[in-house]
Amino acid sequence: MLMLCASLLFSTMGVCVKLASAQYSAGEIVLYRGLIGAIMMFGLTRWRGGSLRTTIPAAHFWRSVSGVAALCLWFYSIGGLPLATAMTLNYMSSVWMALFLIGGAVVLGSSRIDPRLVATVLVGFLGVALVLRPTLADNQQWHGLAGLLSGVLAALAYLQVTTLGRAGEPDYRIVFYFSLGGIPAGAALALLDGGLHAHTGSGLALLLAIGLLATVAQMMMTRAYAIGRVLSNASLQYLGIFFGWLFGVLLFDEAIAATAIAGIVLIVGAGLAATLLRSRSTREDKPPTEA
């Protein structure tokens, strides 16, 4: 239920980002999303009686760098692509993580390269080609590239979150420093893109909704992965693509080509297969007690 609600909230946030993109730049949206998230997490930490003091600030810094960069690129892609397409490209992170594992095995000279993992990567890239084919025809190359890169950086961010979790960092601290990192990054991008725009009532409402939805959804997703099964959570997370498609059709009259739908199916299948193979590989590599 946590992951189902998180997927719905992330998709709803995507709707708000798409609407806000008509008034604000991607940098501004990231700035306000980070500001609202940091305030919420600070209040939650005080309410719980927790502490934001950390002994591994460098790890939080690099997690924020990759996560905020992925967020900026994703918000930019949402502004110019169909919502389902932008969400699909961002959800390529599972396939990218599989590619990282293969690359690491090659660099280390390991002979244990699972051919099934290679197959999932190839299927995932075939899905990307099908998804982007109609998009490229509409002169939206930069938005498509941004969405693709957001998935790469999101994969790096997920790996760093795993490292932070193993180091004993609580969920609220990870989310707080990620949100905090979005404030200077978003402000810098906004200044490079012409500065801050004047607010309207509807604009402020959208920015507030983005911050609230993103922070609550992130906490739900983090908690779901902490207490649930990885494959089950990954499967439910991909419902965000369906929600994005539904919102795109109902609210923005977005038509998705049949080739793009086929590509989305391939990417989801490849992502789930990569998640399953990675989880099995992790269990096999651990001693029985650790597994």
C-alpha positions as CSV (number, residue, x, y, z in Angstrom):
1,M,0.0,0.0,0.0
2,L,2.9,2.4,0.7
3,M,4.4,1.8,-2.7
4,L,1.1,2.0,-4.4
5,C,0.3,5.4,-2.7
6,A,3.9,6.6,-3.5
7,S,3.5,5.8,-7.2
8,L,0.2,7.7,-7.3
9,L,1.6,10.7,-5.5
10,F,4.7,10.8,-7.7
11,S,2.5,10.8,-10.8
12,T,0.3,13.5,-9.4
13,M,3.4,15.5,-8.7
14,G,4.4,15.0,-12.3
15,V,1.1,16.6,-13.3
16,C,1.8,19.6,-11.1
17,V,5.3,19.9,-12.5
18,K,3.9,19.9,-16.1
19,L,1.4,22.6,-15.2
20,A,4.0,24.7,-13.3
21,S,6.5,24.4,-16.2
22,A,4.3,26.9,-18.1
23,Q,5.2,29.5,-15.5
24,Y,8.5,28.4,-13.9
25,S,11.8,27.0,-15.1
26,A,13.0,23.5,-14.0
27,G,15.5,25.1,-11.7
28,E,12.9,27.2,-9.9
29,I,10.7,24.1,-9.4
30,V,13.6,22.2,-8.0
31,L,14.4,25.1,-5.7
32,Y,10.9,25.3,-4.2
33,R,10.5,21.6,-4.1
34,G,13.8,21.4,-2.1
35,L,12.8,24.2,0.2
36,I,9.4,22.8,1.1
37,G,10.9,19.3,1.5
38,A,13.7,20.5,3.8
39,I,11.2,22.4,6.0
40,M,8.9,19.4,6.2
41,M,11.7,17.0,7.1
42,F,13.2,19.4,9.7
43,G,9.8,19.7,11.4
44,L,9.3,15.9,11.2
45,T,12.8,15.3,12.7
46,R,12.1,17.7,15.6
47,W,8.7,16.1,16.2
48,R,10.2,12.6,16.3
49,G,13.0,13.8,18.6
50,G,15.6,12.7,16.0
51,S,18.8,14.4,15.0
52,L,20.1,15.7,11.6
53,R,23.7,15.4,12.7
54,T,25.6,13.0,10.5
55,T,29.1,11.5,10.6
56,I,29.3,10.9,6.9
57,P,28.5,14.3,5.2
58,A,30.5,13.5,2.1
59,A,28.2,10.5,1.4
60,H,25.1,12.8,1.7
61,F,26.8,15.4,-0.5
62,W,27.4,13.0,-3.4
63,R,23.9,11.5,-3.0
64,S,22.5,15.0,-3.2
65,V,24.6,15.8,-6.3
66,S,23.4,12.8,-8.3
67,G,19.8,12.9,-7.0
68,V,19.3,16.7,-7.5
69,A,20.8,16.5,-11.0
70,A,18.5,13.6,-11.9
71,L,15.6,15.7,-10.5
72,C,16.4,18.7,-12.6
73,L,16.7,16.7,-15.8
74,W,13.5,14.9,-15.0
75,F,11.5,18.0,-14.4
76,Y,12.9,19.5,-17.6
77,S,11.8,16.4,-19.6
78,I,8.3,16.5,-18.0
79,G,7.8,20.0,-19.3
80,G,8.4,18.9,-23.0
81,L,7.4,15.3,-23.2
82,P,4.2,13.3,-22.6
83,L,4.0,12.6,-18.9
84,A,4.1,8.8,-19.3
85,T,7.2,9.0,-21.6
86,A,9.1,11.2,-19.2
87,M,8.3,8.9,-16.3
88,T,9.3,5.8,-18.3
89,L,12.7,7.3,-19.1
90,N,13.3,8.2,-15.5
91,Y,12.2,4.7,-14.4
92,M,15.0,3.2,-16.6
93,S,17.2,3.4,-13.5
94,S,16.8,-0.4,-12.8
95,V,18.2,-1.1,-16.3
96,W,21.1,1.3,-15.8
97,M,21.9,-0.3,-12.5
98,A,22.2,-3.7,-14.3
99,L,24.5,-2.1,-16.8
100,F,26.6,-0.7,-14.0
101,L,26.9,-4.3,-12.6
102,I,28.0,-5.6,-16.0
103,G,30.5,-2.8,-16.4
104,G,32.0,-3.4,-13.0
105,A,32.4,-7.1,-13.7
106,V,34.2,-6.3,-17.0
107,V,36.5,-3.8,-15.3
108,L,37.4,-6.2,-12.5
109,G,37.9,-9.0,-15.0
110,S,35.2,-11.2,-13.6
111,S,34.1,-14.2,-15.6
112,R,30.7,-14.2,-13.8
113,I,28.7,-12.0,-16.2
114,D,25.1,-13.2,-16.2
115,P,23.9,-13.3,-19.8
116,R,20.3,-12.8,-18.6
117,L,21.4,-9.5,-17.2
118,V,22.9,-8.5,-20.5
119,A,19.7,-9.5,-22.2
120,T,17.6,-7.2,-19.9
121,V,19.9,-4.3,-20.7
122,L,19.5,-4.9,-24.5
123,V,15.7,-5.2,-24.1
124,G,15.6,-2.0,-22.1
125,F,17.5,0.0,-24.7
126,L,15.3,-1.4,-27.4
127,G,12.4,-0.1,-25.4
128,V,14.0,3.3,-25.2
129,A,14.5,3.4,-29.0
130,L,10.8,2.7,-29.5
131,V,9.7,5.3,-26.9
132,L,11.9,8.0,-28.3
133,R,11.2,7.3,-32.0
134,P,7.9,9.3,-32.1
135,T,9.3,11.9,-29.7
136,L,12.3,12.7,-31.9
137,A,10.0,13.3,-34.8
138,D,8.4,16.1,-32.8
139,N,11.7,18.0,-32.3
140,Q,11.9,17.2,-28.6
141,Q,15.4,15.6,-28.7
142,W,16.7,17.6,-25.7
143,H,13.8,16.7,-23.5
144,G,14.2,13.0,-24.5
145,L,17.9,13.1,-23.8
146,A,17.3,14.8,-20.4
147,G,14.8,12.1,-19.4
148,L,17.3,9.4,-20.4
149,L,20.1,11.0,-18.4
150,S,17.8,11.5,-15.4
151,G,17.4,7.7,-15.3
152,V,21.2,7.2,-15.3
153,L,21.7,9.7,-12.4
154,A,18.7,8.3,-10.5
155,A,20.4,4.8,-10.7
156,L,23.5,6.3,-9.1
157,A,21.4,8.1,-6.5
158,Y,19.6,4.8,-5.6
159,L,23.0,3.0,-5.1
160,Q,24.2,5.8,-2.8
161,V,20.9,5.7,-0.8
162,T,21.6,2.0,-0.3
163,T,25.1,2.8,1.0
164,L,23.7,5.4,3.4
165,G,21.1,2.9,4.7
166,R,23.8,0.3,5.3
167,A,25.8,3.0,7.2
168,G,22.8,3.4,9.6
169,E,21.5,6.7,8.3
170,P,17.7,7.0,9.0
171,D,15.2,7.8,6.2
172,Y,14.4,11.3,7.4
173,R,18.0,12.3,7.4
174,I,18.6,11.1,3.9
175,V,15.5,12.8,2.6
176,F,16.4,16.0,4.5
177,Y,19.9,16.4,3.0
178,F,18.6,15.5,-0.5
179,S,16.0,18.2,-0.2
180,L,18.5,20.7,1.2
181,G,20.8,20.0,-1.8
182,G,18.0,21.0,-4.1
183,I,17.9,24.6,-2.8
184,P,21.3,25.9,-4.0
185,A,21.3,23.8,-7.1
186,G,17.8,24.9,-8.1
187,A,18.7,28.6,-7.3
188,A,21.8,28.4,-9.5
189,L,20.0,26.9,-12.4
190,A,17.2,29.5,-12.1
191,L,19.7,32.4,-12.1
192,L,21.3,30.9,-15.2
193,D,17.9,30.6,-16.9
194,G,16.9,34.2,-16.4
195,G,16.2,34.5,-12.6
196,L,13.1,33.9,-10.6
197,H,9.6,34.6,-12.0
198,A,6.9,36.5,-10.3
199,H,4.3,34.3,-8.4
200,T,0.6,34.0,-9.0
201,G,-1.9,32.3,-6.7
202,S,-2.1,29.2,-9.0
203,G,1.7,29.1,-9.3
204,L,2.3,29.1,-5.6
205,A,-0.4,26.4,-5.1
206,L,1.4,24.2,-7.7
207,L,4.8,24.7,-6.1
208,L,3.4,23.9,-2.7
209,A,1.7,20.8,-4.1
210,I,4.9,19.6,-5.7
211,G,6.9,20.0,-2.5
212,L,4.3,18.2,-0.4
213,L,3.6,15.4,-2.8
214,A,7.2,14.7,-3.6
215,T,8.3,14.6,0.1
216,V,5.5,12.4,1.3
217,A,5.9,10.1,-1.7
218,Q,9.6,9.8,-1.1
219,M,9.1,8.9,2.6
220,M,6.5,6.3,1.6
221,M,8.8,4.8,-1.0
222,T,11.8,4.7,1.3
223,R,9.7,3.0,4.0
224,A,8.2,0.5,1.5
225,Y,11.7,-0.6,0.5
226,A,12.7,-0.9,4.1
227,I,9.9,-3.3,5.1
228,G,8.8,-4.9,1.8
229,R,10.2,-7.2,-0.8
230,V,12.3,-5.5,-3.5
231,L,10.7,-7.2,-6.5
232,S,7.2,-6.5,-5.2
233,N,8.0,-2.8,-4.6
234,A,9.6,-2.5,-8.0
235,S,6.6,-3.9,-9.7
236,L,4.2,-1.6,-7.9
237,Q,6.5,1.4,-8.5
238,Y,6.1,0.9,-12.3
239,L,2.4,1.7,-11.8
240,G,3.6,5.3,-11.8
241,I,3.9,5.0,-15.6
242,F,0.3,3.8,-15.9
243,F,-0.9,6.7,-13.7
244,G,1.2,9.1,-15.7
245,W,-0.3,7.8,-19.0
246,L,-3.8,8.1,-17.5
247,F,-3.3,11.6,-16.3
248,G,-1.7,12.6,-19.6
249,V,-4.7,11.3,-21.6
250,L,-7.3,12.8,-19.2
251,L,-5.7,16.2,-18.4
252,F,-3.4,17.0,-21.3
253,D,-5.0,15.1,-24.2
254,E,-1.7,13.3,-24.8
255,A,-1.8,10.6,-27.5
256,I,1.0,7.9,-27.2
257,A,1.9,6.0,-30.4
258,A,1.7,2.3,-30.5
259,T,5.5,2.0,-30.8
260,A,5.9,4.1,-27.6
261,I,3.5,1.8,-25.7
262,A,5.5,-1.2,-26.9
263,G,8.7,0.5,-25.7
264,I,7.2,1.2,-22.3
265,V,6.2,-2.5,-22.0
266,L,9.7,-3.6,-22.9
267,I,11.3,-1.1,-20.4
268,V,9.0,-2.2,-17.5
269,G,9.7,-5.9,-18.3
270,A,13.5,-5.3,-18.5
271,G,13.4,-3.3,-15.3
272,L,11.6,-6.0,-13.4
273,A,13.8,-8.7,-14.7
274,A,16.9,-6.7,-13.8
275,T,15.6,-6.2,-10.3
276,L,14.9,-9.9,-9.9
277,L,18.3,-10.9,-11.2
278,R,20.1,-8.4,-9.0
279,S,18.3,-9.4,-5.8
280,R,19.1,-13.1,-6.6
281,S,22.7,-12.3,-7.3
282,T,23.0,-10.4,-4.0
283,R,21.5,-13.4,-2.0
284,E,23.9,-15.8,-3.7
285,D,26.9,-13.7,-3.0
286,K,26.2,-13.4,0.7
287,P,26.9,-16.0,3.4
288,P,23.8,-17.9,4.5
289,T,23.5,-15.9,7.7
290,E,23.7,-12.6,6.0
291,A,21.2,-13.7,3.3
